[in-house]
Amino acid sequence: MSTATTSGNWPTISTNPPDLEGLGTPHVKWGVPAGSGKSGYVFSGGTVDVKLDGTEFTLGTFTHENFPIQAMPVPQFEVDLTVKVAFEDGTESDFSFKFRHNETPNVGPNPEDEVDLPTFVSPESVTVNGEQYAVVISGFKQNGQIVRKFISAENSANSADVVALFNRVGRPDVVITTVLNKGQVKRTQADEYVEVINRGTAPADISDWVLGADDAGQDFRFPAGTVLQPGQRIRIYTNEVHPESGGFSYGSGRPIWNDQGDTAKLRDTNGNLISQFGYGKAAQPTP
């Protein structure tokens, strides 16, 4: 583990909104106020513990100041973020990302603005012990969940941690992160799920890979053409379909995951164990 300090600024924007100010600083603002202030982005860094093995950490805190402004000439645009990571050994590197903004109408059925990330891997890298590493953003941590799209309520300043990880350049890294057993749907527990992420810096083709447990009849085979992009999370539900998390389902009318504990295992097309996750009585002790 190494300690690093992060800081960031917003150097460029893909459009020229009215009353733009703050480019090159941690706080960029735009728009003609129709109420209490402009809209804008703030990035706040800090001191964090980082590992170079794909362990997630908080890169910084993102705040969207979502205040009513007059209609934007271009409601969808991108704002670039540069984050400086300074390690305790003196190594420093800048990493860049794009935040895609959707400035929605202030009135209507969905007044909340939306922010997402068109790419999750920084194009820059840092060399540590002869290996090249890049930063992969896992997503925004909002309401205790890591999501790919940040939903920002109107007329307030809304914040979320930007969760990221370091991993070697040019390699996929697929792991199971969570098994949610004991679903809320009675008897069938259709809302159970297993979450899988590609925390690597290259796409991972998981066609025909198998997710299962130790018991027969609990195998899910990923369909042909299933590719996880860097930073992408998917969920495999027991008997529900959620397109926003991949749309994968066992299609089982009965529970898959033992309430007392079990081990989810992910194997490739050759049967090699890629990742496993134990929970309950099968949970691995914390090191």
C-alpha positions, 0 to 999 in steps of 0.5 A, spaced: 500 500 500 502 507 498 499 513 500 498 518 495 495 525 494 490 527 489 488 534 486 484 536 480 482 541 475 477 542 469 482 545 463 477 544 457 470 544 455 467 541 449 462 547 448 462 555 449 456 556 454 454 563 456 458 566 462 463 560 463 468 561 468 473 557 472 477 553 467 483 550 469 481 550 476 478 545 481 471 549 480 468 551 473 461 554 472 457 556 467 450 559 465 446 565 466 442 564 473 435 563 473 435 563 480 440 562 486 446 561 482 450 558 476 451 551 474 458 548 475 463 542 477 467 542 483 473 536 484 476 535 491 482 531 492 485 528 498 490 523 501 488 516 500 491 509 500 492 506 494 494 499 491 496 497 484 492 490 484 486 493 482 483 495 489 478 501 489 480 507 492 476 514 492 480 518 487 476 525 489 469 528 490 465 530 485 460 535 486 455 538 481 452 545 482 445 544 479 442 550 479 436 553 474 440 557 468 437 559 462 436 554 456 443 552 454 445 553 446 448 546 447 445 542 452 449 536 452 457 537 452 463 534 455 468 537 461 475 534 461 478 533 468 485 532 469 487 529 476 494 529 479 496 523 483 502 524 487 505 518 491 509 518 497 515 516 494 515 523 490 512 520 483 507 524 480 503 523 474 497 527 471 491 522 469 485 525 464 478 523 464 471 526 460 465 527 464 459 528 459 454 532 461 446 532 460 443 539 462 436 537 462 430 542 462 428 545 469 421 543 469 418 537 466 417 529 468 425 529 469 428 535 471 434 532 474 441 533 470 445 527 468 453 526 468 456 520 466 463 518 463 464 516 456 471 513 457 473 509 464 480 509 463 485 514 463 490 515 456 496 516 461 500 511 465 505 511 470 511 506 471 512 503 478 517 497 478 518 497 471 510 496 470 505 501 467 499 502 470 493 506 468 487 509 472 480 506 471 474 509 474 469 504 477 464 510 477 460 514 482 459 512 489 452 515 490 447 513 496 452 507 497 452 504 490 457 505 485 453 507 479 456 509 472 451 515 471 450 520 476 443 523 477 443 530 480 437 533 483 435 540 481 436 546 485 442 543 489 449 541 490 450 534 489 456 530 491 459 523 490 465 520 491 469 518 484 471 511 485 477 508 481 483 503 481 490 502 478 491 496 474 496 494 469 496 497 462 493 493 456 490 487 461 483 485 462 481 483 470 475 480 471 473 479 478 466 477 482 465 483 487 458 481 490 453 476 492 447 479 494 443 473 497 437 473 501 433 477 496 427 481 498 422 477 493 419 472 498 420 465 496 423 465 489 428 471 491 428 473 484 432 479 486 438 475 488 444 477 484 452 476 483 456 483 481 462 482 476 466 488 474 472 488 469 477 492 473 482 492 468 484 497 462 483 492 456 476 489 454 474 482 456 471 477 452 467 473 457 463 469 452 461 462 454 464 463 461 460 460 466 458 463 473 456 458 478 456 455 485 458 448 488 451 445 487 449 442 480 444 446 476 447 453 478 451 455 472 450 461 468 453 461 461 454 468 458 452 468 451 456 469 445 459 476 444 459 478 451 464 483 452 466 487 458 469 494 457 474 497 462 470 499 469 464 496 467 460 492 472 454 487 470 449 483 475 447 476 474 440 476 477 436 470 479 430 471 475 429 479 474 432 482 468 435 489 469 438 492 462 442 498 466 446 492 469 447 488 463 440 484 463 443 478 465 438 473 469 439 465 471 431 465 469 430 461 475 424 460 479 427 458 485 433 461 489 440 460 487 444 462 492 444 459 499 442 463 505 447 460 510 453 461 505 456 459 499 462 461 494 460 464 487 465 461 482 467 464 475 470 460 470 473 461 463 471 457 457 477 452 459 474 451 466 480 455 469 477 459 475 478 466 474 475 469 480 471 466 486 467 470 492 465 467 498 459 469 503 456 467 509 459 461 512 463 460 506 466 467 507 474 468 507 477 471 513 479 478 512 487 479 512 
